[in-house]
């Protein structure tokens, strides 16, 4: 995890150079907090936006 905001966390995606993803946090169990910066997390990509070139 590389960043935290009240609405979610920003993460790097293994195997995808220069990719940064936003994991939106909609609900969490009471008393549970976000992981600390630098934590390794696991998940599944269920959708993504197209890429842009500059």
Buried (B, 14 or more C-beta within 10 A) or exposed (E): BEEBEEEBBBBEEEEEEEEEBEBEEEEEEEEEEBEEEEEEEEEEEEEEEEEEEE
